[in-house]
Amino acid sequence: MNRIVEPGNPLASVGGVGETATRLSVQPVILAEGSGTRSSPLSRERDPKRSVDLTGDASRLETTLSRLDAPFIAAQHTTPSSIARSFAVPLVICCEDLHQQTRESGERLARSGRPVRMVLEPMSRDTAPALTVAALAACAAAVEGDDPLIVALPADYLIADHVAFGAALAEALEHATRGAIVTLGVPPKRAETGCSYIRTGMALGKRGARAIERLAEKPDPELAERYAASGNYWWNSGMVVARASVWLAAVALCQPAIAEACAAAFEHATVDGDGTLHLSRDAWTLCPSASIDCAVMERIGTDARLAGVAVPFVAGHAEKSARDPVMRVTRGEECFMLAAKNPSAYVPPGIAHRLEKLVMTPREMIEVQSGGYPGEDDIMRVEDPFGRNLESAHARKAASR
């Protein structure tokens, strides 16, 4: 599969990379479709973490986009390949209901000389469909014969060491050029239970890259200690580099329903006056929701048709889940960790939930309720390991009415 783009697709007329077919374009993709409410205390569903001002004058989305300059320039100069590469205007994927905040960030960046292109999802379908649509958009905007290299970065990552990131990106681009799906892995400095891991295998070349044997889920503390001591397990950064055609072929192989829905949503998309692409709601509604890891990366190592490479990124990386968790949250059927500094979690009304402290040090918890009756006796305990009377609070409340 070389191109899954039919003539007439909407982004084909929104400005390509303007390069000849002898050049490989690089398409930065900012995945801004999540809410980030799990791990950032200031995030809210309608004001997600990427919109939060962390540095005093910019959101994480703006910081991510503005910080692309130095590492991409570094990658361009350190890439050993003889093939010249051009770097396209970054593509931002986000939900329509968060378009206003994201557009405001984009407008501020455009005024500073850093334009972006926007693709809007009618609703979030997680990162695999978002990256698939980005690959389609990159192909549609590219010149004939170009197979863009997509570089997918979450919008809420903080990367301090541009030089280290540029070197890792250059290495990732080399392996992606040869057809691998590449992720940046972080060799662990400590046992970490708050992120997934990459089990690495055979060394590839002299710059530290390794074949991906498999992905490993977030471990318990004992297993995390073994991972850190082994030297073969790296933290999974979630940053992915691949040829657009390779990613599209992988999705078609592993998740054909996602591939079909994304192609339809893109084919029937519309473009507004500022070039923002609006995916077809009817087609997008039918798209399954899946993360990049669940949709494709977990198949690497079990399917010979998928080649995966992990490139080490060893400095200045801070990502949304690689922080020491101190609290486990059970919210309905969902279970996740909260990080060490000022975490928060939202629980919708009527949803059974539990907060479990994972550390021995004292912690203060503040519960904020809204509604007609925010009293303590409005809580129903469905399970209590401390042996308190599950019905007493509600019985007292009923008796007082």
Residue pairs with C-beta under 8 A, 6 or more apart in sequence:
1 245
1 248
1 249
1 252
2 147
2 245
3 139
3 147
3 245
4 136
4 139
4 248
4 252
4 259
4 263
5 12
5 136
5 139
5 140
6 267
9 136
9 140
9 266
9 267
9 269
10 140
10 266
10 269
10 270
10 271
10 277
11 136
11 137
11 140
11 141
11 266
11 269
11 271
11 277
12 140
12 141
13 271
14 117
14 141
14 271
14 275
14 277
15 89
15 141
15 275
16 141
16 142
16 143
17 25
17 86
17 88
17 141
17 142
17 143
17 146
17 148
18 86
18 143
19 25
19 86
19 143
19 146
20 143
21 143
21 144
21 145
21 146
22 83
22 84
23 83
23 84
23 85
23 86
23 146
24 83
24 84
24 85
24 86
24 146
24 147
24 148
24 149
24 177
25 85
25 86
25 87
25 88
25 138
25 142
25 143
25 146
25 148
25 149
26 72
26 85
26 86
26 87
26 88
26 148
26 149
26 151
26 173
27 88
27 91
27 134
27 138
27 141
27 148
27 149
27 150
27 151
27 244
28 68
28 72
28 87
28 88
28 90
28 91
28 151
28 153
29 90
29 91
29 93
29 131
29 134
29 138
29 150
29 151
29 152
29 153
30 61
30 64
30 65
30 90
30 91
30 92
30 93
30 116
30 153
30 154
30 155
31 93
31 127
31 130
31 131
31 134
31 152
31 153
31 154
31 155
32 48
32 50
32 61
32 92
32 93
32 94
32 98
32 102
32 155
33 93
33 94
33 95
33 121
33 124
33 125
33 126
33 127
33 130
34 48
34 124
34 126
34 127
34 154
34 156
35 43
35 44
35 45
35 48
35 49
35 124
36 43
36 48
36 49
36 50
36 156
36 320
37 43
37 44
37 45
37 48
37 49
37 344
37 345
37 346
38 336
38 337
38 338
38 345
39 49
39 320
39 321
39 323
39 337
39 338
39 339
39 343
40 49
40 52
40 156
40 320
40 343
40 344
41 341
41 342
41 343
41 344
42 49
42 52
42 344
43 49
43 52
43 344
44 346
45 346
46 97
46 98
47 101
48 98
48 101
48 156
49 60
49 156
49 320
50 59
50 60
50 61
50 64
50 102
50 155
50 156
51 59
51 60
51 61
51 98
51 101
51 102
51 105
52 59
52 60
53 59
54 60
54 63
54 158
55 63
58 66
58 108
59 101
59 105
60 155
60 156
60 157
60 158
61 92
61 102
61 105
61 155
61 156
62 105
62 108
62 109
63 158
64 153
64 154
64 155
64 156
64 157
64 159
65 90
65 92
65 105
65 109
65 114
65 116
66 109
66 112
66 114
67 159
67 162
68 90
68 114
68 153
69 114
70 162
70 163
70 166
71 159
71 162
71 163
71 165
71 166
71 169
72 87
72 166
72 169
73 166
74 162
74 163
74 165
74 166
74 167
74 169
74 170
75 166
75 167
75 169
75 170
75 173
76 85
76 87
78 166
78 167
78 170
79 85
79 170
79 173
79 174
80 170
80 174
81 173
81 174
81 177
83 177
85 149
85 173
88 138
88 141
88 148
89 115
89 116
89 117
90 114
90 116
90 117
91 116
91 117
91 118
91 119
91 134
91 137
91 138
92 102
92 106
92 116
92 117
92 118
92 119
92 155
93 119
93 121
93 130
93 131
93 133
93 134
94 102
94 118
94 119
94 120
94 121
94 155
95 120
95 121
95 122
95 123
95 124
96 120
96 121
96 122
96 123
96 278
97 123
99 118
99 120
99 276
102 118
103 118
103 276
106 115
106 116
106 118
109 115
109 116
110 116
117 137
117 275
117 276
117 277
118 274
118 275
118 276
118 277
119 133
119 134
119 137
119 276
119 277
119 279
120 276
120 277
120 278
120 279
121 129
121 130
121 133
121 279
121 284
122 278
122 279
122 280
122 281
122 284
122 285
123 284
123 285
124 289
125 284
125 287
125 288
125 289
125 290
126 289
126 290
126 291
127 152
127 154
127 238
127 291
127 292
128 251
128 255
128 258
128 290
128 291
128 292
128 294
128 295
128 296
129 258
129 261
129 262
129 284
129 287
129 288
129 289
129 290
131 150
131 152
131 240
131 247
131 292
132 247
132 248
132 251
132 258
132 259
132 262
133 262
133 265
133 266
133 279
134 150
134 152
135 148
135 150
135 244
135 245
135 247
135 248
136 244
136 248
136 262
136 263
136 266
137 266
137 277
138 148
138 150
138 244
139 147
139 148
139 244
139 245
139 248
140 266
141 148
142 148
142 244
147 243
147 244
147 245
148 243
148 244
149 173
149 176
149 177
149 241
149 242
149 243
149 244
150 240
150 241
150 242
150 243
150 244
150 247
151 169
151 172
151 173
151 239
151 240
151 241
152 239
152 240
152 241
152 292
153 239
154 238
154 239
154 319
154 320
156 320
157 237
157 239
157 317
157 318
157 319
157 320
158 318
158 319
159 165
159 316
159 317
159 318
160 315
160 316
160 317
160 318
161 315
161 316
161 317
162 316
164 313
164 314
164 315
164 316
165 313
165 316
165 317
168 184
168 311
168 312
168 313
168 314
169 184
169 241
171 207
171 208
171 209
171 311
172 182
172 184
172 241
172 309
172 311
173 241
175 182
175 204
175 209
175 241
175 309
175 311
176 182
176 241
176 242
176 243
176 246
177 243
179 243
179 246
179 307
180 242
180 246
180 307
180 308
180 309
181 240
181 241
181 242
181 246
181 247
181 250
181 296
181 297
181 300
181 306
181 307
181 308
181 309
182 240
182 241
182 242
182 308
182 309
182 310
182 311
183 198
183 212
183 236
183 237
183 238
183 239
183 240
183 241
183 297
183 308
183 309
183 310
183 311
184 237
184 239
184 241
184 310
184 311
184 312
184 313
185 198
185 200
185 210
185 234
185 235
185 236
185 237
185 310
185 311
185 312
185 313
186 234
186 235
186 237
186 312
186 313
186 314
186 317
186 322
187 231
187 234
187 235
187 312
187 314
188 197
188 227
188 228
188 233
188 234
188 235
189 228
190 228
191 221
191 224
191 225
191 227
191 228
192 224
192 228
192 235
192 322
192 324
193 218
193 219
193 220
193 221
193 224
193 324
193 325
193 337
194 218
194 321
194 322
194 323
194 324
194 325
194 337
194 339
195 218
195 235
195 236
195 319
195 321
195 322
196 215
196 216
196 217
196 218
196 235
196 236
196 293
197 215
197 216
197 219
197 227
197 233
197 234
197 235
197 236
198 212
198 214
198 215
198 216
198 233
198 234
198 235
198 236
198 310
199 212
199 213
199 214
199 215
199 216
199 232
199 233
199 301
200 210
200 211
200 212
200 213
200 232
200 233
200 234
200 310
201 210
201 211
201 212
201 213
201 232
202 210
202 211
203 209
203 210
204 210
204 211
204 309
207 311
208 311
208 312
209 309
209 310
209 311
209 312
210 309
210 310
210 312
211 308
211 309
211 310
212 297
212 300
212 301
212 308
212 309
212 310
213 301
214 298
214 300
214 301
214 302
215 236
215 293
215 297
215 298
215 300
215 301
216 227
216 233
218 337
219 227
227 233
234 310
234 312
235 322
236 293
237 313
237 317
237 319
238 292
238 293
238 319
239 313
240 247
240 292
240 297
242 250
247 296
248 259
250 296
250 299
250 306
251 258
251 259
251 262
251 295
251 296
252 259
253 303
253 305
253 306
254 295
254 296
254 299
254 303
254 306
255 288
255 290
255 295
255 296
257 286
257 287
257 288
258 287
258 288
258 290
258 295
261 283
261 284
261 286
261 287
261 288
262 287
264 280
264 283
264 286
265 279
265 280
265 283
265 284
265 287
266 279
266 280
267 280
267 283
268 280
268 282
268 283
269 277
269 278
269 279
269 280
270 277
270 278
270 280
271 277
271 278
272 278
296 306
297 308
299 306
300 306
300 307
300 308
301 308
321 337
321 339
323 339
323 340
323 341
324 339
324 340
325 337
325 338
325 339
325 340
325 358
326 338
326 339
326 340
326 343
326 357
326 358
326 359
326 363
327 337
327 338
327 343
327 355
327 356
327 357
327 358
327 363
328 335
328 336
328 337
328 338
328 355
328 356
328 358
329 335
329 336
329 337
329 338
329 345
329 353
329 354
329 355
329 356
330 352
330 353
330 354
330 356
331 345
331 347
331 351
331 353
332 351
332 352
332 353
336 345
337 358
338 344
338 345
345 355
347 353
349 371
352 382
354 383
355 365
357 363
369 378
375 397
376 393
377 393
377 394
377 396
377 397
378 397
379 393
380 390
380 393
380 394
381 388
381 390
381 393
382 390
383 390
384 390
